[in-house]
């Protein structure tokens, strides 16, 4: 197993820095879950918005015939 050397990020209790790759990592699992939930809701909203635009275009096309 690879062991990572981590250092705490000053003034950010939920962040650590991988000293080898220099990546900054968030250790707050609850924040990750919330981010993913919001991202999924945003994608669902955008899908619904696109569907509504399509329906609107179809209705306008029917009215124009």
C-alpha positions in Angstrom: 0.0 0.0 0.0 1.2 3.5 -0.9 1.6 5.8 2.1 0.9 9.4 1.5 2.8 12.2 3.3 0.2 14.8 4.2 0.5 18.2 5.7 -2.3 20.3 7.2 -3.2 23.5 5.3 -3.0 26.5 7.5 -6.4 28.1 8.5 -8.3 25.3 6.6 -9.1 22.4 9.0 -10.6 20.2 6.3 -7.8 20.5 3.8 -4.5 18.6 3.6 -1.7 18.7 1.1 -0.1 15.6 -0.4 3.6 16.5 -0.2 4.6 14.3 -3.1 2.0 15.3 -5.7 1.3 18.8 -4.2 -2.4 18.1 -4.5 -4.7 19.7 -2.0 -7.3 17.3 -0.7 -10.6 17.9 1.2 -11.1 15.6 4.1 -14.6 16.7 4.8 -16.7 13.8 3.6 -20.0 15.5 4.4 -19.1 18.4 2.2 -18.3 16.0 -0.6 -21.6 14.3 -0.3 -23.4 17.7 -0.3 -21.4 18.8 -3.3 -22.4 15.7 -5.3 -26.0 16.1 -4.3 -26.1 19.7 -5.4 -24.3 18.8 -8.7 -26.9 16.0 -9.4 -29.8 18.4 -8.7 -28.3 21.0 -11.0 -28.0 18.4 -13.8 -31.6 17.3 -13.3 -32.7 21.0 -13.4 -30.8 21.6 -16.6 -32.4 18.5 -18.1 -35.9 19.6 -17.2 -35.2 23.1 -18.5 -34.0 21.7 -21.8 -37.1 19.4 -22.0 -39.4 22.4 -21.3 -37.7 24.4 -24.1 -38.2 21.5 -26.5 -41.9 21.2 -25.5 -42.3 25.0 -26.0 -40.8 24.8 -29.5 -43.0 21.8 -30.4 -46.1 23.7 -29.2 -45.1 26.8 -31.2 -44.6 24.7 -34.3 -48.1 23.2 -33.8 -49.6 26.6 -33.4 -47.9 27.9 -36.6 -49.3 25.2 -38.8 
